Structures are given as structure tokens and as C-alpha cells.
Amino acid sequence: MAVKLEATLREDLTKSATKEIRNSGRVPAVIYGKEKDSESISVDSIELIKTVRDEGKNAIITLNVENNKSVDVMLHDYQIDPLKDELIHADFYIVNMAEEMDVEVALRLEGEAQGTKDGGVLQQPMYELQVRAKPGNIPEEIIVDITDLKIGDSISVSDITIKGNYEVLEDSDTTIATVLAPDTLEDVEEAPDENAEPKLVGAEDDADAKKE
């Protein structure tokens, strides 16, 4: 089910007008899509942040644009002011609910691996997976249970249990989680320094003789 968000058309695109919009607590934004001219709008900053936080970045948003019919979109991109840490612009992409699309979905590991209990180190090379699905079938996240993962074991894309109408586009042999053996470097004898100068036999005796 899509989340509804009210949007207001922007006709004055000058810097002063844009600044005024931001000062009023709204975010300047653009709507665009296939075979459709882009439109400049603004949305409530708090409502947009709340929507993304609660529904995920791939949420389907129904924008109710004044004087126009509602349009289904996804948040395609956004900009943050690094100094103020505030949302300053957003791009919305119009989606066709009947057509598949490719998106990045968050990957979350669930449980505590047996290997980490035994002293191993868990590594997660991937944090997102590219999937293909119709907009309404895009998962908020993909959860992988790692409870039975032992030291030396790995989980690959091919091991993922698909729960929904979507396709994972990553290579099937791509590793998404593994447990490495604990670091045992402290048990290894320190190797001699190859760059050190060789010690001459009898050198210490010669040095002692000179002192005498």
C-alpha cells in the first residue's frame, strides 16, 4: 500500500523563492518519469523524512499534487546540507505499478552466528542486493538468518530464501556473509628481519678486546 504525501507546485524557481520554501519547512523537489515532462514541487520536510524512515527508501509514495491527479513515485535521489544536516532537495521518479524495475534493497543479517560464539569473526561483504520486481513487490529489506554459520562457512546469494515476487540479480556465487577463523598471529613466531644486517661471528669478542 502506497503512502500518501501532499505536494505543492512550484512556479517561482528563483533562488530567493527556493530559500523561502526551505525556511518554511518544506523541501524543493522534482517529479520526472518516462514520457512525462518534469514538474517542480515542494513537500513537507518532516513528512518526507518520516515516510522514508518508517517505510524505507524504496517505498511507493502517492503524491497528491495540487490541481493534478495523484501520481505514484519512488524517492530516486536526495541532497543533504552537510553543514546543517538538513534535507534540501529531492527527486521523485514516476513508477508504473505494472512494470518491473531494478532497485537496490538493504540486506540484513539476523541472529548470532555459531562461529562468532566459537571465537570467529563475522564479515559481511555486501549490504545491499540488486533486485528486479514490480514496484508493489519490492521488499523493504532482505533478511538472512546466520545462526547456523560456523567458522569457515559462508552464505552466498544462491542460499537466500526468496519470500516474495522478486528476483535477485546478483551472481549466485557472490558471498554475502562469512565467518573467519580467529586471529592467531600471537602464536606465530616472529620471522627474522630480512633487511637486518648479518651479525659477524666474533664481532662481540672484537668489540670487547678493543675496550680492553
Legacy VTK file of the C-alpha trace (Angstrom):
# vtk DataFile Version 3.0
C-alpha trace
ASCII
DATASET POLYDATA
POINTS 212 float
0.000 0.000 0.000
1.390 3.365 -1.054
1.996 6.141 1.445
0.290 9.435 0.649
2.165 12.723 0.637
0.829 16.165 -0.206
2.775 18.182 -2.776
2.585 21.800 -3.918
3.532 23.004 -7.393
6.469 25.425 -7.661
6.234 28.123 -10.302
8.820 30.566 -8.986
12.177 28.758 -9.287
14.416 31.657 -8.277
16.975 31.212 -5.503
15.092 33.551 -3.194
11.846 31.610 -3.650
13.632 28.298 -3.105
15.230 29.635 0.077
11.838 30.798 1.312
10.404 27.318 0.711
13.164 25.720 2.778
12.715 28.271 5.566
9.030 27.341 5.733
9.872 23.712 6.494
9.350 22.333 3.015
11.717 20.634 0.574
12.044 21.691 -3.087
11.632 18.639 -5.302
11.197 17.436 -8.876
8.904 14.770 -10.342
10.017 13.061 -13.544
9.458 9.851 -15.463
9.220 8.183 -18.853
7.300 10.149 -21.464
6.399 12.851 -18.947
7.687 16.364 -18.520
9.320 17.075 -15.180
7.435 19.153 -12.626
8.820 21.269 -9.817
7.089 20.756 -6.495
7.680 21.016 -2.758
6.782 18.623 0.061
6.789 18.855 3.827
10.284 18.038 5.077
9.208 16.256 8.270
6.596 14.154 6.469
9.088 13.048 3.811
11.756 12.114 6.366
9.162 10.218 8.430
7.984 8.328 5.334
11.486 7.215 4.367
12.348 6.308 7.964
9.186 4.255 8.521
8.642 2.749 5.069
12.170 2.503 3.650
13.862 4.235 0.737
12.040 2.038 -1.820
8.583 2.904 -0.538
5.878 3.692 -3.079
4.627 7.209 -2.410
1.384 8.582 -3.795
1.964 12.283 -4.356
-1.193 14.355 -4.266
-0.184 17.312 -6.404
-2.491 20.321 -6.299
-4.655 20.784 -9.407
-3.492 17.405 -10.715
-4.375 13.778 -10.185
-2.317 11.671 -7.805
0.872 10.069 -9.088
2.805 7.055 -7.757
6.518 7.741 -7.282
9.661 6.493 -5.559
12.311 8.662 -3.954
15.121 8.411 -6.502
17.646 10.810 -5.001
18.012 13.486 -2.353
20.514 16.078 -1.170
21.591 16.875 2.384
23.210 20.108 3.543
26.438 18.790 5.144
26.726 21.771 7.494
23.141 21.866 8.752
22.423 18.149 8.190
19.109 19.103 6.616
17.256 17.748 3.589
17.453 20.419 0.877
16.226 18.701 -2.316
14.513 15.527 -3.504
13.946 13.773 -6.824
10.855 11.603 -7.304
10.645 9.073 -10.131
7.223 8.160 -11.510
6.674 4.397 -11.445
4.394 2.144 -13.448
2.909 -0.310 -10.981
2.561 -2.903 -13.766
6.205 -2.790 -14.911
9.241 -4.389 -13.277
12.148 -2.211 -12.230
15.662 -2.750 -10.840
16.441 -1.353 -7.384
18.909 -1.793 -4.521
17.433 -3.429 -1.411
19.036 -3.449 2.045
20.456 -6.774 3.256
20.145 -7.525 6.980
21.798 -10.422 8.786
19.672 -11.925 11.554
20.804 -13.969 14.540
24.189 -14.665 16.111
26.426 -16.967 14.097
27.656 -20.085 15.880
31.100 -19.296 14.521
31.273 -15.984 16.374
30.321 -17.750 19.606
33.310 -20.012 18.986
35.634 -17.039 18.584
35.350 -16.463 14.842
34.973 -13.105 13.117
31.851 -12.348 11.063
32.373 -10.462 7.803
29.620 -9.024 5.611
30.954 -8.025 2.172
27.524 -6.919 0.884
24.959 -4.641 2.476
22.607 -4.237 -0.494
21.316 -6.549 -3.205
20.032 -5.547 -6.617
16.590 -6.987 -7.268
14.007 -6.835 -10.039
10.323 -6.571 -9.217
7.145 -4.639 -9.806
7.019 -1.569 -7.539
4.404 -3.092 -5.256
6.509 -6.232 -4.738
9.822 -4.591 -3.830
10.831 -5.797 -0.346
11.772 -3.225 2.284
14.773 -5.402 3.181
16.073 -8.928 2.651
16.740 -10.852 5.862
19.272 -13.695 6.014
19.496 -15.994 9.053
23.130 -16.636 10.011
22.514 -18.592 13.233
23.993 -21.861 11.906
27.021 -20.240 10.267
30.194 -21.869 11.632
33.860 -20.896 11.385
34.931 -21.281 7.772
31.345 -21.271 6.477
29.901 -18.738 4.031
26.473 -17.755 2.775
26.102 -16.892 -0.901
23.339 -15.281 -2.921
22.208 -18.756 -4.009
21.469 -19.595 -0.352
18.906 -16.807 0.047
15.316 -17.941 0.534
13.151 -15.727 -1.665
9.983 -14.708 0.158
8.066 -12.629 -2.338
7.627 -11.864 -6.009
11.065 -10.524 -6.845
14.284 -11.705 -8.485
17.794 -11.197 -7.090
20.108 -10.032 -9.892
23.453 -10.604 -8.164
25.719 -13.511 -9.202
24.609 -16.663 -7.400
28.101 -17.385 -6.044
28.581 -13.905 -4.555
29.385 -14.123 -0.835
27.153 -12.092 1.457
28.420 -13.325 4.837
31.272 -15.468 6.140
32.871 -16.364 9.477
36.657 -16.291 9.537
38.898 -18.158 11.956
40.125 -16.126 14.959
43.380 -14.245 14.630
46.259 -16.445 15.832
49.153 -14.182 14.921
50.292 -14.056 18.523
51.023 -17.806 18.351
53.258 -17.461 15.327
56.961 -16.955 15.965
58.223 -13.640 14.718
60.093 -14.126 11.472
63.641 -12.707 11.240
64.029 -9.337 9.587
65.349 -9.990 6.081
66.637 -6.414 5.841
68.724 -6.653 9.009
72.482 -6.761 8.519
74.046 -10.180 9.263
75.873 -10.401 12.550
79.568 -11.304 12.184
80.827 -14.215 14.194
83.242 -12.982 16.819
82.192 -9.378 16.409
81.267 -9.089 20.077
84.652 -10.528 21.090
86.466 -7.985 18.902
84.476 -5.170 20.441
85.334 -6.344 23.949
89.011 -6.609 23.006
89.063 -3.010 21.769
87.531 -1.830 25.040
90.360 -3.535 26.927
LINES 1 213
212 0 1 2 3 4 5 6 7 8 9 10 11 12 13 14 15 16 17 18 19 20 21 22 23 24 25 26 27 28 29 30 31 32 33 34 35 36 37 38 39 40 41 42 43 44 45 46 47 48 49 50 51 52 53 54 55 56 57 58 59 60 61 62 63 64 65 66 67 68 69 70 71 72 73 74 75 76 77 78 79 80 81 82 83 84 85 86 87 88 89 90 91 92 93 94 95 96 97 98 99 100 101 102 103 104 105 106 107 108 109 110 111 112 113 114 115 116 117 118 119 120 121 122 123 124 125 126 127 128 129 130 131 132 133 134 135 136 137 138 139 140 141 142 143 144 145 146 147 148 149 150 151 152 153 154 155 156 157 158 159 160 161 162 163 164 165 166 167 168 169 170 171 172 173 174 175 176 177 178 179 180 181 182 183 184 185 186 187 188 189 190 191 192 193 194 195 196 197 198 199 200 201 202 203 204 205 206 207 208 209 210 211
